[in-house]
Amino acid sequence: MTTNRTFTMLKPDSVEKGNIGAILEKINAAGFRIVALKLTQMTGRDAKAFYAVHKERPFYGELVEYMTRGPVVAAILEKSNAVEDFRALIGATNPEEAAEGTIRKLFATSISENAVHGSDSDENAAIEGAFHFSEREMY
């Protein structure tokens, strides 16, 4: 396996509840190297663009509202098999279906407030990372 990168975002509910440190600790313990990290606030325009893939879905408006209600923590993570390993670490979108010990099982409260975003492919990881970070912000 080669080392590659994935993108994650700790969502507003994680920030509001003070779970940033605990989630980052789980990410580090799972062997990911953080190559970019920032606390930021998405505007409505940002959230609409970032989640444009869901534009036709019935939850799109609620998703945009949720993602703009408070700050998020955006990060690019590096590890062998980064996308797949991170998706396993965060667990199922619905925390009730997430495996024990996963980030969503531990920190999410519902399918809509599910604590964390994780890229679903290497291609999307690159796109999503570039959405939040310039090349000079990645180490």
C-alpha positions in Angstrom: 0.0 0.0 0.0 1.1 3.5 -0.7 0.8 6.5 1.5 -2.1 8.7 0.5 -4.3 11.4 1.8 -7.9 11.9 2.9 -9.9 14.9 4.0 -12.0 15.2 7.1 -14.1 17.8 8.7 -15.2 17.8 12.3 -18.7 19.2 12.0 -20.3 22.0 14.0 -21.8 19.6 16.6 -18.4 18.2 17.4 -16.9 21.7 17.8 -20.0 22.8 19.9 -19.6 19.9 22.3 -15.9 20.4 22.8 -15.0 17.1 21.1 -12.1 18.4 18.9 -9.3 17.1 21.1 -10.9 13.7 21.7 -11.6 13.1 18.0 -8.1 14.3 16.9 -6.6 11.9 19.6 -8.5 9.0 18.0 -7.3 10.0 14.5 -3.6 10.1 15.8 -4.0 6.8 17.6 -5.2 5.2 14.4 -1.9 6.1 12.8 -2.9 9.1 10.7 -0.5 12.0 10.2 -2.2 15.4 10.1 -0.7 17.4 7.2 -3.1 20.4 7.3 -5.5 21.6 10.1 -7.7 24.6 10.6 -10.7 25.9 12.6 -12.9 27.7 10.1 -16.5 28.8 9.5 -18.2 27.8 6.2 -20.4 30.4 4.6 -23.6 29.5 2.9 -21.9 29.7 -0.4 -19.0 27.5 0.8 -21.4 24.8 2.1 -23.5 24.9 -1.1 -20.4 24.4 -3.2 -18.8 21.8 -1.0 -22.0 19.7 -0.8 -23.2 20.4 -4.4 -23.2 16.6 -5.1 -26.2 16.5 -2.8 -28.0 19.4 -4.4 -31.0 17.4 -5.6 -31.4 15.4 -2.3 -34.2 16.3 0.1 -31.8 17.0 3.0 -29.6 19.5 1.1 -31.0 22.7 2.6 -30.8 21.3 6.1 -27.3 20.1 5.5 -26.2 23.6 4.3 -27.9 25.2 7.4 -26.2 22.7 9.7 -22.8 23.1 8.3 -22.9 26.9 8.5 -24.3 27.2 12.1 -20.9 27.2 13.7 -17.2 26.6 13.1 -15.7 23.3 11.8 -12.3 21.8 11.9 -10.9 20.9 8.5 -8.0 18.5 8.2 -6.0 16.6 5.6 -4.8 13.2 6.9 -2.0 11.0 5.5 -1.6 7.3 5.9 -1.4 4.1 3.8 -4.9 3.4 2.5 -6.0 6.7 4.1 -9.6 6.9 2.6 -10.7 3.4 3.4 -9.0 3.3 6.8 -10.5 6.6 7.8 -14.0 5.6 6.6 -13.7 2.5 8.9 -12.5 4.7 11.8 -15.5 7.1 11.5 -18.1 4.4 11.1 -21.5 4.4 9.5 -23.3 7.6 8.8 -26.0 6.6 11.2 -24.4 6.4 14.6 -26.9 3.7 15.7 -25.4 1.5 12.9 -21.8 2.5 13.5 -19.4 -0.1 15.0 -18.4 0.2 18.6 -15.4 2.4 19.1 -15.8 4.4 15.9 -15.9 8.2 16.0 -19.6 8.4 15.0 -20.6 5.7 17.6 -18.8 7.7 20.3 -19.6 11.3 19.3 -22.5 11.5 16.9 -26.1 11.9 18.1 -28.0 11.3 14.9 -27.8 10.6 11.2 -27.9 14.4 10.5 -25.6 15.4 13.3 -23.0 12.7 12.7 -19.9 14.5 14.1 -17.5 14.1 11.2 -17.1 14.1 7.4 -14.7 11.7 5.6 -13.9 11.6 1.9 -15.3 8.6 0.1 -12.6 8.3 -2.6 -9.0 9.4 -3.3 -10.4 11.7 -6.0 -12.9 13.4 -3.7 -10.2 13.6 -1.0 -8.0 15.7 -3.3 -11.0 17.9 -4.3 -12.2 18.4 -0.8 -8.8 19.1 0.6 -8.1 21.7 -2.1 -11.4 23.3 -1.3 -10.2 24.1 2.2 -6.4 24.3 1.9 -3.8 25.9 -0.4 -0.7 24.0 -1.2 1.3 26.2 1.2 -1.0 25.1 4.1 -0.1 21.4 3.7 2.9 20.0 5.4 
